[in-house]
Amino acid sequence: MAKYLIKRVARSFLTLFIVITIVFSLLRLMPIEGYFSNYDKMSPEKLERELARMGLSDPLPQQLMRFYGDLLHGDLGVSNRYRAGVPITEILRTKFPLSVAFGVASMILSLLLGIPLGAWMARRKNKWPDHLGTVFIVFIEAVPSAVYYLFIQMYGTDIFKISMLFSRDNPRTWILPVISLSLGDIAYYGMWLRRYMVDEMNKDYVRLAVAKGVNSKDLMMKHVFRNAFVPLVQYIPSGLLLTMVGSIYVESLYSIPGMGGLLVSAIQAQDNSLVQALVIIYAAISILGMILGDILMTLVDPRISFVKKEGAR
């Protein structure tokens, strides 16, 4: 296990290195306006001095090495246009905790509702609970999320008598954004858990246990559900981490000052440094989620081993 993790982490760092290098190089090909908030008012001489001061006149490999040095010290650079002169870490410090709170809350809700939904549908296969759950899943998967997000906001605010806009001082304003963020994951977990459980129920060991008169409830929970949950569990860490960084549409819909709309705002402002930092963060989160998913699979099912056995090819 330890040997596998070392190899996996090494490959992840290599992947992240390639992503960072490509993003850094591509952004250096972008117009230099993205590095200055007052580009239109700068004379050619002042522009040259500023480029030299920022190190943008140096060869690309030298710029890249300097960036990696700063990155190892936790320095993501300074915003040039979105909030000119403000360190990017300071911008993230004010937005990241809020997105994390919303992401964790929505993931907890999706697990509490999605997993029982899938198990319920599998145990009542081809009956009204299964049909009802299928209607919900098809609706969530087929209808654009922007549509039902708007309906939740319009009718939810009227039903719960709460403001349409998020307020840190009003815990009730968390209800609708958390529900909106969790619906997609509820449908996802319900759909795949049902599928995996139905596949398990058709296997020979289940049929043999039924023929021997094993209690159906014990069989479903101790064997079918546990085996069906293993392939699903690897997606939970990545789903949690990606949800934690926020939803662009939900956060903009409720005016939540989180991470969701930050990347869009940075692109619109042509803030190359901030775009670069956010892309790196998203890439690192995706890679970390995949590693944690593999580890979680081994914890849930001890039969899974990443160590090559003797004679294996």
C-alpha atoms as a printed R data frame, in Angstrom:
    type eleno elety resid chain resno       x       y       z
1   ATOM     1    CA   MET     A     1   0.000   0.000   0.000
2   ATOM     2    CA   ALA     A     2   2.745   2.452   0.974
3   ATOM     3    CA   LYS     A     3   4.713   1.651  -2.175
4   ATOM     4    CA   TYR     A     4   1.628   2.221  -4.318
5   ATOM     5    CA   LEU     A     5   0.879   5.537  -2.613
6   ATOM     6    CA   ILE     A     6   4.438   6.743  -3.161
7   ATOM     7    CA   LYS     A     7   4.195   5.916  -6.871
8   ATOM     8    CA   ARG     A     8   0.751   7.474  -7.139
9   ATOM     9    CA   VAL     A     9   1.798  10.672  -5.389
10  ATOM    10    CA   ALA     A    10   4.902  10.888  -7.582
11  ATOM    11    CA   ARG     A    11   2.781  10.534 -10.724
12  ATOM    12    CA   SER     A    12   0.363  13.125  -9.373
13  ATOM    13    CA   PHE     A    13   3.164  15.618  -8.795
14  ATOM    14    CA   LEU     A    14   4.418  14.959 -12.329
15  ATOM    15    CA   THR     A    15   0.922  15.556 -13.727
16  ATOM    16    CA   LEU     A    16   0.570  18.742 -11.696
17  ATOM    17    CA   PHE     A    17   3.995  19.903 -12.866
18  ATOM    18    CA   ILE     A    18   2.962  19.420 -16.505
19  ATOM    19    CA   VAL     A    19  -0.347  21.238 -15.961
20  ATOM    20    CA   ILE     A    20   1.333  24.175 -14.210
21  ATOM    21    CA   THR     A    21   4.015  24.446 -16.884
22  ATOM    22    CA   ILE     A    22   1.482  24.429 -19.734
23  ATOM    23    CA   VAL     A    23  -0.830  26.947 -18.040
24  ATOM    24    CA   PHE     A    24   2.082  29.229 -17.148
25  ATOM    25    CA   SER     A    25   3.479  29.102 -20.688
26  ATOM    26    CA   LEU     A    26   0.116  29.691 -22.375
27  ATOM    27    CA   LEU     A    27  -0.694  32.674 -20.176
28  ATOM    28    CA   ARG     A    28   2.667  34.212 -21.056
29  ATOM    29    CA   LEU     A    29   1.456  34.192 -24.672
30  ATOM    30    CA   MET     A    30  -1.598  36.242 -23.728
31  ATOM    31    CA   PRO     A    31  -1.628  40.025 -24.250
32  ATOM    32    CA   ILE     A    32   0.323  41.864 -21.552
33  ATOM    33    CA   GLU     A    33  -2.747  43.995 -20.766
34  ATOM    34    CA   GLY     A    34  -3.727  41.269 -18.316
35  ATOM    35    CA   TYR     A    35  -0.872  42.264 -16.013
36  ATOM    36    CA   PHE     A    36  -1.696  45.957 -15.694
37  ATOM    37    CA   SER     A    37  -4.846  47.686 -14.488
38  ATOM    38    CA   ASN     A    38  -3.841  51.006 -16.108
39  ATOM    39    CA   TYR     A    39  -2.322  49.683 -19.317
40  ATOM    40    CA   ASP     A    40  -3.983  52.345 -21.529
41  ATOM    41    CA   LYS     A    41  -2.339  55.148 -19.544
42  ATOM    42    CA   MET     A    42   1.184  53.716 -19.552
43  ATOM    43    CA   SER     A    43   3.893  55.081 -21.827
44  ATOM    44    CA   PRO     A    44   6.147  52.603 -23.688
45  ATOM    45    CA   GLU     A    45   9.060  53.474 -21.387
46  ATOM    46    CA   LYS     A    46   7.040  52.903 -18.227
47  ATOM    47    CA   LEU     A    47   5.660  49.669 -19.660
48  ATOM    48    CA   GLU     A    48   9.178  48.382 -20.271
49  ATOM    49    CA   ARG     A    49  10.237  49.303 -16.723
50  ATOM    50    CA   GLU     A    50   7.217  47.556 -15.216
51  ATOM    51    CA   LEU     A    51   7.767  44.435 -17.309
52  ATOM    52    CA   ALA     A    52  11.385  44.333 -16.168
53  ATOM    53    CA   ARG     A    53  10.365  44.876 -12.530
54  ATOM    54    CA   MET     A    54   7.861  42.025 -12.703
55  ATOM    55    CA   GLY     A    55  10.368  39.766 -14.420
56  ATOM    56    CA   LEU     A    56   8.220  39.423 -17.541
57  ATOM    57    CA   SER     A    57  11.118  40.536 -19.758
58  ATOM    58    CA   ASP     A    58  13.203  37.520 -18.695
59  ATOM    59    CA   PRO     A    59  13.337  34.299 -20.758
60  ATOM    60    CA   LEU     A    60  10.392  31.961 -20.168
61  ATOM    61    CA   PRO     A    61  12.420  29.199 -18.434
62  ATOM    62    CA   GLN     A    62  13.799  31.759 -15.970
63  ATOM    63    CA   GLN     A    63  10.289  33.071 -15.270
64  ATOM    64    CA   LEU     A    64   9.034  29.517 -14.752
65  ATOM    65    CA   MET     A    65  11.788  28.626 -12.285
66  ATOM    66    CA   ARG     A    66  11.140  31.808 -10.330
67  ATOM    67    CA   PHE     A    67   7.415  31.017 -10.242
68  ATOM    68    CA   TYR     A    68   8.065  27.498  -8.911
69  ATOM    69    CA   GLY     A    69  10.305  28.968  -6.233
70  ATOM    70    CA   ASP     A    70   7.546  31.338  -5.129
71  ATOM    71    CA   LEU     A    71   4.979  28.540  -5.297
72  ATOM    72    CA   LEU     A    72   7.024  26.360  -2.937
73  ATOM    73    CA   HIS     A    73   6.860  29.221  -0.432
74  ATOM    74    CA   GLY     A    74   3.077  29.496  -0.773
75  ATOM    75    CA   ASP     A    75   3.217  32.643  -2.895
76  ATOM    76    CA   LEU     A    76   0.651  32.570  -5.726
77  ATOM    77    CA   GLY     A    77   1.443  36.066  -6.878
78  ATOM    78    CA   VAL     A    78  -0.475  39.325  -6.869
79  ATOM    79    CA   SER     A    79  -3.758  40.178  -8.569
80  ATOM    80    CA   ASN     A    80  -3.186  42.703 -11.349
81  ATOM    81    CA   ARG     A    81  -6.686  43.694 -12.410
82  ATOM    82    CA   TYR     A    82  -9.388  41.977 -10.313
83  ATOM    83    CA   ARG     A    83  -8.065  43.581  -7.097
84  ATOM    84    CA   ALA     A    84  -4.906  45.296  -8.234
85  ATOM    85    CA   GLY     A    85  -1.971  44.915  -5.867
86  ATOM    86    CA   VAL     A    86  -3.687  42.474  -3.490
87  ATOM    87    CA   PRO     A    87  -1.942  39.107  -2.909
88  ATOM    88    CA   ILE     A    88  -3.922  36.226  -4.377
89  ATOM    89    CA   THR     A    89  -3.654  34.262  -1.129
90  ATOM    90    CA   GLU     A    90  -5.455  37.106   0.637
91  ATOM    91    CA   ILE     A    91  -8.258  37.055  -1.957
92  ATOM    92    CA   LEU     A    92  -8.669  33.312  -1.512
93  ATOM    93    CA   ARG     A    93  -8.559  33.605   2.280
94  ATOM    94    CA   THR     A    94 -11.785  35.610   2.280
95  ATOM    95    CA   LYS     A    95 -13.648  33.422  -0.221
96  ATOM    96    CA   PHE     A    96 -12.439  29.854   0.262
97  ATOM    97    CA   PRO     A    97 -13.857  29.209   3.784
98  ATOM    98    CA   LEU     A    98 -17.362  30.167   2.686
99  ATOM    99    CA   SER     A    99 -17.280  27.860  -0.334
100 ATOM   100    CA   VAL     A   100 -15.890  25.063   1.829
101 ATOM   101    CA   ALA     A   101 -18.771  25.456   4.287
102 ATOM   102    CA   PHE     A   102 -21.365  25.317   1.502
103 ATOM   103    CA   GLY     A   103 -19.604  22.396  -0.178
104 ATOM   104    CA   VAL     A   104 -19.408  20.296   2.987
105 ATOM   105    CA   ALA     A   105 -23.041  21.018   3.890
106 ATOM   106    CA   SER     A   106 -24.314  20.102   0.423
107 ATOM   107    CA   MET     A   107 -22.189  16.943   0.272
108 ATOM   108    CA   ILE     A   108 -23.478  15.771   3.663
109 ATOM   109    CA   LEU     A   109 -27.051  16.343   2.496
110 ATOM   110    CA   SER     A   110 -26.458  14.529  -0.802
111 ATOM   111    CA   LEU     A   111 -24.958  11.502   0.974
112 ATOM   112    CA   LEU     A   112 -27.755  11.397   3.549
113 ATOM   113    CA   LEU     A   113 -30.422  11.440   0.823
114 ATOM   114    CA   GLY     A   114 -28.738   9.970  -2.280
115 ATOM   115    CA   ILE     A   115 -27.448   6.722  -0.769
116 ATOM   116    CA   PRO     A   116 -30.750   5.775   0.945
117 ATOM   117    CA   LEU     A   117 -32.550   6.707  -2.291
118 ATOM   118    CA   GLY     A   118 -30.426   4.285  -4.335
119 ATOM   119    CA   ALA     A   119 -30.787   1.497  -1.772
120 ATOM   120    CA   TRP     A   120 -34.543   2.078  -1.543
121 ATOM   121    CA   MET     A   121 -34.929   1.925  -5.316
122 ATOM   122    CA   ALA     A   122 -32.864  -1.264  -5.577
123 ATOM   123    CA   ARG     A   123 -34.832  -3.057  -2.850
124 ATOM   124    CA   ARG     A   124 -38.129  -2.013  -4.502
125 ATOM   125    CA   LYS     A   125 -37.008  -2.686  -8.066
126 ATOM   126    CA   ASN     A   126 -39.795  -2.262 -10.660
127 ATOM   127    CA   LYS     A   127 -42.205  -1.055  -7.978
128 ATOM   128    CA   TRP     A   128 -43.555   2.430  -7.344
129 ATOM   129    CA   PRO     A   129 -40.581   3.582  -5.172
130 ATOM   130    CA   ASP     A   130 -38.222   2.628  -7.995
131 ATOM   131    CA   HIS     A   131 -40.366   4.412 -10.588
132 ATOM   132    CA   LEU     A   132 -40.682   7.505  -8.389
133 ATOM   133    CA   GLY     A   133 -36.923   7.634  -7.825
134 ATOM   134    CA   THR     A   134 -36.297   7.170 -11.547
135 ATOM   135    CA   VAL     A   135 -38.546  10.127 -12.361
136 ATOM   136    CA   PHE     A   136 -36.559  12.300  -9.944
137 ATOM   137    CA   ILE     A   137 -33.198  11.175 -11.346
138 ATOM   138    CA   VAL     A   138 -34.274  11.624 -14.976
139 ATOM   139    CA   PHE     A   139 -35.620  15.089 -14.185
140 ATOM   140    CA   ILE     A   140 -32.401  16.205 -12.469
141 ATOM   141    CA   GLU     A   141 -30.180  14.719 -15.178
142 ATOM   142    CA   ALA     A   142 -32.261  15.879 -18.160
143 ATOM   143    CA   VAL     A   143 -33.360  19.381 -17.157
144 ATOM   144    CA   PRO     A   144 -30.617  22.048 -17.209
145 ATOM   145    CA   SER     A   145 -29.641  22.845 -13.645
146 ATOM   146    CA   ALA     A   146 -30.109  26.582 -14.260
147 ATOM   147    CA   VAL     A   147 -33.843  25.959 -14.754
148 ATOM   148    CA   TYR     A   148 -34.601  24.214 -11.484
149 ATOM   149    CA   TYR     A   149 -32.156  26.473  -9.626
150 ATOM   150    CA   LEU     A   150 -34.343  29.412 -10.629
151 ATOM   151    CA   PHE     A   151 -37.531  27.613  -9.605
152 ATOM   152    CA   ILE     A   152 -36.011  26.722  -6.231
153 ATOM   153    CA   GLN     A   153 -35.069  30.338  -5.679
154 ATOM   154    CA   MET     A   154 -38.414  31.786  -6.785
155 ATOM   155    CA   TYR     A   155 -40.716  29.399  -4.957
156 ATOM   156    CA   GLY     A   156 -38.388  28.423  -2.114
157 ATOM   157    CA   THR     A   157 -37.938  31.986  -0.940
158 ATOM   158    CA   ASP     A   158 -41.707  32.411  -0.939
159 ATOM   159    CA   ILE     A   159 -42.361  29.169   0.949
160 ATOM   160    CA   PHE     A   160 -39.640  29.658   3.579
161 ATOM   161    CA   LYS     A   161 -40.158  33.454   3.701
162 ATOM   162    CA   ILE     A   162 -36.442  34.169   3.390
163 ATOM   163    CA   SER     A   163 -34.415  36.619   1.347
164 ATOM   164    CA   MET     A   164 -33.277  35.729  -2.172
165 ATOM   165    CA   LEU     A   165 -29.776  36.992  -1.343
166 ATOM   166    CA   PHE     A   166 -27.300  35.305   0.953
167 ATOM   167    CA   SER     A   167 -26.496  36.921   4.286
168 ATOM   168    CA   ARG     A   168 -23.747  35.758   6.647
169 ATOM   169    CA   ASP     A   169 -25.861  36.878   9.602
170 ATOM   170    CA   ASN     A   170 -28.943  34.870   8.585
171 ATOM   171    CA   PRO     A   171 -28.494  31.058   8.739
172 ATOM   172    CA   ARG     A   172 -31.808  30.538   6.917
173 ATOM   173    CA   THR     A   173 -30.295  31.932   3.716
174 ATOM   174    CA   TRP     A   174 -28.095  28.819   3.601
175 ATOM   175    CA   ILE     A   175 -31.061  26.497   3.024
176 ATOM   176    CA   LEU     A   176 -31.805  27.053  -0.672
177 ATOM   177    CA   PRO     A   177 -28.178  27.247  -1.910
178 ATOM   178    CA   VAL     A   178 -27.296  24.025  -0.073
179 ATOM   179    CA   ILE     A   179 -30.347  22.240  -1.494
180 ATOM   180    CA   SER     A   180 -29.524  23.493  -4.997
181 ATOM   181    CA   LEU     A   181 -25.893  22.343  -4.757
182 ATOM   182    CA   SER     A   182 -26.861  18.890  -3.463
183 ATOM   183    CA   LEU     A   183 -29.546  17.912  -6.000
184 ATOM   184    CA   GLY     A   184 -27.132  16.803  -8.707
185 ATOM   185    CA   ASP     A   185 -25.136  14.636  -6.298
186 ATOM   186    CA   ILE     A   186 -28.306  13.148  -4.794
187 ATOM   187    CA   ALA     A   187 -29.389  11.987  -8.245
188 ATOM   188    CA   TYR     A   188 -25.868  10.761  -9.061
189 ATOM   189    CA   TYR     A   189 -25.444   8.666  -5.913
190 ATOM   190    CA   GLY     A   190 -28.998   7.346  -6.121
191 ATOM   191    CA   MET     A   191 -28.650   6.315  -9.769
192 ATOM   192    CA   TRP     A   192 -25.298   4.540  -9.479
193 ATOM   193    CA   LEU     A   193 -25.940   2.875  -6.136
194 ATOM   194    CA   ARG     A   194 -29.180   1.437  -7.492
195 ATOM   195    CA   ARG     A   195 -27.341   0.123 -10.557
196 ATOM   196    CA   TYR     A   196 -24.520  -1.443  -8.532
197 ATOM   197    CA   MET     A   197 -26.939  -3.001  -6.054
198 ATOM   198    CA   VAL     A   198 -29.089  -4.481  -8.823
199 ATOM   199    CA   ASP     A   199 -25.944  -5.949 -10.399
200 ATOM   200    CA   GLU     A   200 -24.987  -7.495  -7.043
201 ATOM   201    CA   MET     A   201 -28.498  -8.877  -6.539
202 ATOM   202    CA   ASN     A   202 -28.209 -10.824  -9.811
203 ATOM   203    CA   LYS     A   203 -24.971 -12.561  -8.794
204 ATOM   204    CA   ASP     A   204 -24.818 -16.223  -7.878
205 ATOM   205    CA   TYR     A   205 -23.832 -15.750  -4.225
206 ATOM   206    CA   VAL     A   206 -26.986 -13.701  -3.606
207 ATOM   207    CA   ARG     A   207 -29.220 -16.241  -5.329
208 ATOM   208    CA   LEU     A   208 -27.631 -19.021  -3.300
209 ATOM   209    CA   ALA     A   209 -28.138 -17.076  -0.059
210 ATOM   210    CA   VAL     A   210 -31.797 -16.475  -0.939
211 ATOM   211    CA   ALA     A   211 -32.261 -20.171  -1.728
212 ATOM   212    CA   LYS     A   212 -30.793 -21.044   1.693
213 ATOM   213    CA   GLY     A   213 -33.269 -18.740   3.380
214 ATOM   214    CA   VAL     A   214 -30.871 -15.994   4.536
215 ATOM   215    CA   ASN     A   215 -32.715 -12.998   5.973
216 ATOM   216    CA   SER     A   216 -33.260 -10.564   3.110
217 ATOM   217    CA   LYS     A   217 -32.540  -7.476   5.225
218 ATOM   218    CA   ASP     A   218 -29.227  -8.861   6.475
219 ATOM   219    CA   LEU     A   219 -28.314  -9.980   2.968
220 ATOM   220    CA   MET     A   220 -29.012  -6.537   1.498
221 ATOM   221    CA   MET     A   221 -27.156  -4.537   4.142
222 ATOM   222    CA   LYS     A   222 -24.193  -6.806   4.965
223 ATOM   223    CA   HIS     A   223 -23.414  -8.023   1.465
224 ATOM   224    CA   VAL     A   224 -25.265  -6.386  -1.424
225 ATOM   225    CA   PHE     A   225 -25.088  -2.800  -0.165
226 ATOM   226    CA   ARG     A   226 -21.512  -3.102   1.056
227 ATOM   227    CA   ASN     A   227 -20.218  -4.579  -2.210
228 ATOM   228    CA   ALA     A   228 -22.200  -2.093  -4.310
229 ATOM   229    CA   PHE     A   229 -20.918   0.867  -2.304
230 ATOM   230    CA   VAL     A   230 -17.233   0.065  -2.982
231 ATOM   231    CA   PRO     A   231 -17.056   1.286  -6.627
232 ATOM   232    CA   LEU     A   232 -19.080   4.378  -5.695
233 ATOM   233    CA   VAL     A   233 -16.968   5.442  -2.743
234 ATOM   234    CA   GLN     A   234 -13.948   6.392  -4.851
235 ATOM   235    CA   TYR     A   235 -15.856   9.341  -6.332
236 ATOM   236    CA   ILE     A   236 -16.856  10.841  -2.970
237 ATOM   237    CA   PRO     A   237 -13.549  12.639  -2.165
238 ATOM   238    CA   SER     A   238 -13.250  14.256  -5.588
239 ATOM   239    CA   GLY     A   239 -16.929  15.205  -5.524
240 ATOM   240    CA   LEU     A   240 -16.529  16.708  -2.068
241 ATOM   241    CA   LEU     A   241 -13.415  18.681  -2.971
242 ATOM   242    CA   LEU     A   242 -14.856  20.022  -6.217
243 ATOM   243    CA   THR     A   243 -18.091  20.973  -4.485
244 ATOM   244    CA   MET     A   244 -16.081  22.740  -1.796
245 ATOM   245    CA   VAL     A   245 -14.581  25.152  -4.304
246 ATOM   246    CA   GLY     A   246 -18.076  26.354  -5.092
247 ATOM   247    CA   SER     A   247 -20.670  26.442  -7.834
248 ATOM   248    CA   ILE     A   248 -20.446  29.326 -10.272
249 ATOM   249    CA   TYR     A   249 -24.157  29.606 -10.975
250 ATOM   250    CA   VAL     A   250 -25.501  28.973  -7.461
251 ATOM   251    CA   GLU     A   251 -23.108  31.411  -5.831
252 ATOM   252    CA   SER     A   252 -23.885  34.108  -8.387
253 ATOM   253    CA   LEU     A   253 -27.635  33.424  -8.094
254 ATOM   254    CA   TYR     A   254 -27.644  34.038  -4.341
255 ATOM   255    CA   SER     A   255 -24.796  36.614  -4.341
256 ATOM   256    CA   ILE     A   256 -22.553  34.370  -2.266
257 ATOM   257    CA   PRO     A   257 -19.024  35.837  -2.097
258 ATOM   258    CA   GLY     A   258 -17.283  32.476  -2.513
259 ATOM   259    CA   MET     A   259 -14.937  30.769  -4.943
260 ATOM   260    CA   GLY     A   260 -17.599  29.862  -7.503
261 ATOM   261    CA   GLY     A   261 -17.618  33.009  -9.602
262 ATOM   262    CA   LEU     A   262 -14.014  33.993  -8.930
263 ATOM   263    CA   LEU     A   263 -12.575  32.247 -11.985
264 ATOM   264    CA   VAL     A   264 -15.195  33.809 -14.273
265 ATOM   265    CA   SER     A   265 -14.556  37.235 -12.748
266 ATOM   266    CA   ALA     A   266 -10.804  36.796 -13.172
267 ATOM   267    CA   ILE     A   267 -11.217  35.834 -16.835
268 ATOM   268    CA   GLN     A   268 -13.558  38.744 -17.473
269 ATOM   269    CA   ALA     A   269 -11.096  41.110 -15.815
270 ATOM   270    CA   GLN     A   270  -8.253  39.541 -17.847
271 ATOM   271    CA   ASP     A   271  -6.286  39.030 -14.636
272 ATOM   272    CA   ASN     A   272  -3.697  36.536 -15.865
273 ATOM   273    CA   SER     A   273  -2.052  35.990 -12.477
274 ATOM   274    CA   LEU     A   274  -5.337  35.179 -10.742
275 ATOM   275    CA   VAL     A   275  -6.496  32.888 -13.573
276 ATOM   276    CA   GLN     A   276  -3.189  31.049 -13.385
277 ATOM   277    CA   ALA     A   277  -3.482  30.539  -9.615
278 ATOM   278    CA   LEU     A   278  -7.089  29.312  -9.801
279 ATOM   279    CA   VAL     A   279  -6.380  26.815 -12.588
280 ATOM   280    CA   ILE     A   280  -3.511  25.392 -10.553
281 ATOM   281    CA   ILE     A   281  -5.723  25.100  -7.461
282 ATOM   282    CA   TYR     A   282  -8.494  23.331  -9.392
283 ATOM   283    CA   ALA     A   283  -5.991  20.921 -10.963
284 ATOM   284    CA   ALA     A   284  -4.432  20.130  -7.572
285 ATOM   285    CA   ILE     A   285  -7.863  19.524  -6.029
286 ATOM   286    CA   SER     A   286  -8.848  17.129  -8.840
287 ATOM   287    CA   ILE     A   287  -5.637  15.123  -8.482
288 ATOM   288    CA   LEU     A   288  -5.958  15.005  -4.677
289 ATOM   289    CA   GLY     A   289  -9.542  13.780  -5.002
290 ATOM   290    CA   MET     A   290  -8.496  10.825  -7.160
291 ATOM   291    CA   ILE     A   291  -5.779   9.791  -4.693
292 ATOM   292    CA   LEU     A   292  -8.136  10.011  -1.719
293 ATOM   293    CA   GLY     A   293 -10.716   7.996  -3.661
294 ATOM   294    CA   ASP     A   294  -8.292   5.098  -4.116
295 ATOM   295    CA   ILE     A   295  -7.340   5.187  -0.435
296 ATOM   296    CA   LEU     A   296 -10.988   5.243   0.633
297 ATOM   297    CA   MET     A   297 -11.733   2.205  -1.543
298 ATOM   298    CA   THR     A   298  -9.094   0.158   0.283
299 ATOM   299    CA   LEU     A   299 -10.493   1.224   3.660
300 ATOM   300    CA   VAL     A   300 -14.045   0.253   2.712
301 ATOM   301    CA   ASP     A   301 -13.059  -3.055   1.110
302 ATOM   302    CA   PRO     A   302  -9.924  -4.707   2.594
303 ATOM   303    CA   ARG     A   303  -9.949  -7.228  -0.249
304 ATOM   304    CA   ILE     A   304  -8.644  -4.530  -2.590
305 ATOM   305    CA   SER     A   305  -4.870  -4.494  -2.730
306 ATOM   306    CA   PHE     A   306  -2.593  -2.336  -4.838
307 ATOM   307    CA   VAL     A   307   0.389  -4.588  -4.192
308 ATOM   308    CA   LYS     A   308   1.286  -6.855  -7.094
309 ATOM   309    CA   LYS     A   309   1.155 -10.499  -6.054
310 ATOM   310    CA   GLU     A   310   3.822 -13.010  -6.978
311 ATOM   311    CA   GLY     A   311   3.326 -14.381 -10.450
312 ATOM   312    CA   ALA     A   312   1.025 -11.511 -11.425
313 ATOM   313    CA   ARG     A   313   1.701  -9.705 -14.639
